[in-house]
């Protein structure tokens, strides 16, 4: 339902009507619309983590980052409203949504672990955290630009090819940036 109406129009009343219960019944599970949206965003982060984990688990050596980036991109493109809710302004500075902070942290920690493993960095190190931040920025930027229709994508370019181009571009950029490590 979220993908049909978007987060701005999703209400407890509409959800109740869709599933065939009274509006009061929904309030037994969620005390407000914000609570419902927070639950959905947390669930989105959990589903994103599963998608990345599953893809990474079958990745060939040396392709772990690529497979994780592709899973991230595909998740976002298949769930655009959920993805936008997960990263939208509704929860900036508000960690009251049950499970949202933990789910978000788990997703970032997973990205960090994938990048550390693929690049030979020590998990939890400053380098792994910096690389995970860069990886998250790449994945989020590519997904957001695509979802919002702001990225000119050549006709016939597959998801795999688009992700490969973005990763190659980052490799070129970082290879020539002159930056040697975390500040």
NUKOL-395240 format. One record per residue (C-alpha): z, x, y; residue number from 1. Coordinates in steps of 0.25 Angstrom, whole numbers. Layout:
N
{pt {Z, X, Y}, NUM},
...
***
This chain:
183
{pt {0, 0, 0}, 1},
{pt {3, 12, 9}, 2},
{pt {-11, 16, 8}, 3},
{pt {-17, 3, 11}, 4},
{pt {-9, 0, 24}, 5},
{pt {-3, 14, 28}, 6},
{pt {11, 17, 32}, 7},
{pt {11, 10, 46}, 8},
{pt {8, -3, 39}, 9},
{pt {16, -2, 27}, 10},
{pt {28, -11, 27}, 11},
{pt {39, -16, 17}, 12},
{pt {34, -30, 19}, 13},
{pt {20, -26, 15}, 14},
{pt {25, -18, 3}, 15},
{pt {34, -29, -1}, 16},
{pt {22, -39, -1}, 17},
{pt {13, -29, -8}, 18},
{pt {23, -28, -20}, 19},
{pt {27, -42, -20}, 20},
{pt {42, -42, -16}, 21},
{pt {49, -47, -4}, 22},
{pt {50, -38, 9}, 23},
{pt {65, -38, 7}, 24},
{pt {63, -32, -7}, 25},
{pt {56, -20, -1}, 26},
{pt {69, -17, 8}, 27},
{pt {77, -15, -5}, 28},
{pt {69, -2, -7}, 29},
{pt {65, 2, 7}, 30},
{pt {74, -1, 19}, 31},
{pt {62, 0, 29}, 32},
{pt {48, 3, 30}, 33},
{pt {51, 17, 34}, 34},
{pt {59, 18, 21}, 35},
{pt {46, 13, 13}, 36},
{pt {37, 23, 20}, 37},
{pt {47, 35, 18}, 38},
{pt {47, 31, 3}, 39},
{pt {32, 31, 3}, 40},
{pt {31, 44, 10}, 41},
{pt {41, 51, 0}, 42},
{pt {33, 45, -12}, 43},
{pt {21, 51, -6}, 44},
{pt {27, 65, -5}, 45},
{pt {31, 63, -20}, 46},
{pt {17, 59, -24}, 47},
{pt {11, 70, -16}, 48},
{pt {20, 80, -23}, 49},
{pt {16, 75, -37}, 50},
{pt {1, 75, -33}, 51},
{pt {3, 90, -29}, 52},
{pt {12, 94, -41}, 53},
{pt {2, 87, -51}, 54},
{pt {-10, 94, -45}, 55},
{pt {-3, 107, -44}, 56},
{pt {2, 107, -58}, 57},
{pt {-12, 107, -64}, 58},
{pt {-18, 117, -54}, 59},
{pt {-24, 130, -59}, 60},
{pt {-18, 143, -54}, 61},
{pt {-22, 146, -40}, 62},
{pt {-26, 132, -37}, 63},
{pt {-12, 126, -35}, 64},
{pt {-13, 125, -20}, 65},
{pt {-26, 119, -20}, 66},
{pt {-22, 108, -31}, 67},
{pt {-10, 105, -23}, 68},
{pt {-18, 104, -10}, 69},
{pt {-28, 95, -17}, 70},
{pt {-17, 86, -22}, 71},
{pt {-10, 85, -9}, 72},
{pt {-24, 81, -2}, 73},
{pt {-27, 71, -12}, 74},
{pt {-14, 64, -12}, 75},
{pt {-15, 63, 3}, 76},
{pt {-29, 57, 3}, 77},
{pt {-26, 47, -8}, 78},
{pt {-13, 43, -1}, 79},
{pt {-17, 44, 14}, 80},
{pt {-7, 34, 19}, 81},
{pt {4, 39, 10}, 82},
{pt {1, 53, 14}, 83},
{pt {1, 50, 29}, 84},
{pt {14, 42, 27}, 85},
{pt {20, 55, 21}, 86},
{pt {17, 63, 33}, 87},
{pt {16, 53, 43}, 88},
{pt {26, 51, 55}, 89},
{pt {35, 41, 49}, 90},
{pt {44, 51, 43}, 91},
{pt {44, 63, 53}, 92},
{pt {58, 67, 55}, 93},
{pt {63, 55, 46}, 94},
{pt {68, 60, 33}, 95},
{pt {75, 47, 30}, 96},
{pt {65, 42, 20}, 97},
{pt {71, 43, 6}, 98},
{pt {65, 54, -1}, 99},
{pt {54, 58, 9}, 100},
{pt {60, 71, 13}, 101},
{pt {62, 76, -1}, 102},
{pt {48, 71, -5}, 103},
{pt {41, 78, 6}, 104},
{pt {49, 91, 4}, 105},
{pt {45, 91, -11}, 106},
{pt {31, 90, -7}, 107},
{pt {32, 101, 2}, 108},
{pt {40, 109, -8}, 109},
{pt {29, 107, -19}, 110},
{pt {18, 111, -9}, 111},
{pt {26, 124, -7}, 112},
{pt {28, 126, -22}, 113},
{pt {13, 124, -25}, 114},
{pt {9, 134, -14}, 115},
{pt {19, 144, -18}, 116},
{pt {15, 144, -32}, 117},
{pt {0, 145, -29}, 118},
{pt {2, 156, -19}, 119},
{pt {12, 164, -26}, 120},
{pt {23, 162, -15}, 121},
{pt {37, 161, -18}, 122},
{pt {41, 146, -18}, 123},
{pt {50, 142, -6}, 124},
{pt {46, 155, 1}, 125},
{pt {42, 155, 16}, 126},
{pt {28, 158, 12}, 127},
{pt {28, 146, 2}, 128},
{pt {33, 137, 13}, 129},
{pt {23, 142, 23}, 130},
{pt {12, 140, 13}, 131},
{pt {16, 126, 9}, 132},
{pt {17, 122, 24}, 133},
{pt {2, 127, 25}, 134},
{pt {-2, 120, 12}, 135},
{pt {5, 107, 17}, 136},
{pt {-2, 108, 30}, 137},
{pt {-15, 110, 24}, 138},
{pt {-14, 99, 14}, 139},
{pt {-8, 89, 24}, 140},
{pt {-18, 92, 34}, 141},
{pt {-30, 91, 25}, 142},
{pt {-25, 78, 19}, 143},
{pt {-21, 72, 33}, 144},
{pt {-34, 75, 39}, 145},
{pt {-42, 70, 27}, 146},
{pt {-34, 57, 27}, 147},
{pt {-35, 54, 42}, 148},
{pt {-50, 57, 41}, 149},
{pt {-49, 69, 50}, 150},
{pt {-55, 79, 41}, 151},
{pt {-70, 80, 40}, 152},
{pt {-73, 81, 25}, 153},
{pt {-87, 85, 21}, 154},
{pt {-94, 75, 12}, 155},
{pt {-91, 77, -2}, 156},
{pt {-80, 87, 0}, 157},
{pt {-69, 84, -11}, 158},
{pt {-54, 85, -10}, 159},
{pt {-54, 98, -18}, 160},
{pt {-64, 104, -9}, 161},
{pt {-57, 99, 4}, 162},
{pt {-44, 105, -1}, 163},
{pt {-51, 118, -5}, 164},
{pt {-57, 119, 9}, 165},
{pt {-44, 117, 16}, 166},
{pt {-37, 127, 6}, 167},
{pt {-48, 137, 9}, 168},
{pt {-47, 135, 24}, 169},
{pt {-32, 138, 23}, 170},
{pt {-34, 150, 15}, 171},
{pt {-44, 156, 25}, 172},
{pt {-35, 152, 37}, 173},
{pt {-22, 158, 31}, 174},
{pt {-30, 170, 26}, 175},
{pt {-34, 173, 40}, 176},
{pt {-22, 169, 48}, 177},
{pt {-15, 182, 49}, 178},
{pt {-2, 174, 45}, 179},
{pt {6, 182, 36}, 180},
{pt {18, 173, 32}, 181},
{pt {28, 164, 36}, 182},
{pt {34, 166, 50}, 183},
***
